[in-house]
Amino acid sequence: MTTHKETDILIIGGGIAGCIAAISLVNHYNVILIDKLSEPKERIGESLAPAAQRILKQLDLLEGMQLFEKEELYVQNLGMQSYWGSEQVHIVDHLRNPDGLSKSLNRKAFETYLRASAIKRGVQCIWPAKLYRSAFEANKWNVITTSDDHKEQCIKASFVIDATGRQSHFAKSLGIKRLHIDKLIACWATLPNKEENKMSTISATENGWWYSAVVPNNKRILAFQTDSDLIDRSAIKDLHAFIQLSKKNKQINQILEKNIDEITFQGTVAANSTRLEQVIGQQWVALGDAAISFDPLSSQGMFNAMASAQQLKKLLTTSDIIYNHTPVKEAQFQETYTQQINSIWDQYLYHKNLFYKAEMRWIEHPFWKRRQVRKS
Ligand SMILES: Cc1cc2nc3c(=O)[nH]c(=O)nc-3n(C[C@H](O)[C@H](O)[C@H](O)COP(=O)(O)OP(=O)(O)OC[C@H]3O[C@@H](n4cnc5c(N)ncnc54)[C@H](O)[C@@H]3O)c2cc1C
């Protein structure tokens, strides 16, 4: 039996973008937020840029984060030791940043906190509920979702936000293509932290780059980034292969050798720069990674998801297309949103290229060569 619900805005995806959008919009509209997972999963992506904290503060979410047990949700990150462009270490810190230090998150706990905050603020949250199909009829979206026990639900919405991450499931179901700028992947592992020095480390190597960060519960994340076509699949498929790879990098090997027996291989995920060819359409938008996804070198993915959610809220409330929709307003709304996302994307590509061009030691290796020539 299918159950029916109706709302102003349906947000598909309860990650960072979906939760921040829901919390920002719930004072203005009825909002339903769905996610296919009944709870967030462990995942990589822990470094929260200082500027993101300004957004959390505006939304009254920062204080709640400070109520957690010390270092349960995040640890303050003093900075980064960077071995990029030479064997010489460069320290990049946020000591003089007016927004404070960056935070290294327990990502699962942070997403759980955002979901709980959305519920508290009055967002109608439904999980697990997975996007199944949708149809646009009489100026409304009818979105069908399924749960783990195959029960269907029909949600009628005036507006849909696709916040399903890199998969952009809603946009994809409408036939919209994704543009892939490169083939970057990340293989990652976790281990207990045994180092006094809790700064993050980034270290370039012949066919990619490594990073390591300390996260709550004295845990450490270790990740290797390379292009999927430049590495033998067997070299990244299990713990043994991962350890062999990590031994080739001096800085990473130093971190690993103290507790090589306690490392857990977590898997390989897509980490490439991608964007939707069309980020908006009739009464829907793509938000966060669903619209544009970044190389982890930037450490800006979560900030972008939050800042874009804030920008979208402003645009939706000022354009008044939810309660007083007209084709003219819709066209203006679509044009402005597209311009905003294009501008973020262009800036992102410009800075990404600058960073990669700063590493010239293996300029003849395809990993670095392809990153020197690409135009922004
Ligand atoms: C290796 C790596 C390292 C990274 N490191 C950092 C970092 O240090 N700092 C940083 O800021 N960013 C980092 N990022 C990027 C960051 O993780 C993303 O930018 C961020 O998760 C984007 O949030 P989102 O809400 O847009 O998407 P997601 O976090 O992907 O959330 C999407 C949500 O949608 C749900 N969903 C998906 N499909 C469906 C469906 N069909 N129906 C219903 N629900 C669905 C998912 O369950 C999920 O909860 C990293 C990324 C990678 C790959």
The ligand as an ORCA input file, in Angstrom:
! r2SCAN-3c Opt
* xyz 0 1
  C      38.266     11.042     -0.151
  C      37.441     12.250      0.195
  C      37.890     13.115      1.192
  C      37.157     14.254      1.501
  N      37.623     15.098      2.471
  C      36.941     16.222      2.759
  C      37.415     17.107      3.774
  O      38.427     16.857      4.429
  N      36.695     18.241      4.014
  C      35.557     18.542      3.301
  O      34.953     19.587      3.548
  N      35.082     17.706      2.370
  C      35.728     16.550      2.086
  N      35.234     15.703      1.140
  C      33.994     16.054      0.424
  C      32.747     15.907      1.308
  O      32.694     14.625      1.918
  C      31.510     16.142      0.440
  O      31.671     17.343     -0.264
  C      30.226     16.199      1.267
  O      29.952     14.934      1.804
  C      29.056     16.658      0.403
  O      27.874     16.581      1.142
  P      26.472     16.286      0.405
  O      25.449     16.393      1.467
  O      26.361     17.139     -0.799
  O      26.579     14.797     -0.130
  P      26.711     13.439      0.684
  O      27.514     13.687      1.908
  O      27.215     12.429     -0.287
  O      25.228     13.079      1.138
  C      24.301     12.512      0.257
  C      23.195     11.868      1.063
  O      22.180     11.437      0.160
  C      21.746     10.131      0.511
  N      21.249      9.497     -0.712
  C      21.970      9.129     -1.793
  N      21.180      8.594     -2.720
  C      19.926      8.628     -2.246
  C      18.660      8.221     -2.765
  N      18.549      7.660     -3.984
  N      17.552      8.411     -2.001
  C      17.656      8.952     -0.765
  N      18.824      9.345     -0.231
  C      19.950      9.208     -0.961
  C      22.997      9.478      1.093
  O      22.676      8.394      1.943
  C      23.653     10.639      1.838
  O      23.222     10.721      3.178
  C      35.943     14.536      0.815
  C      35.484     13.658     -0.161
  C      36.211     12.511     -0.476
  C      35.719     11.601     -1.551
*
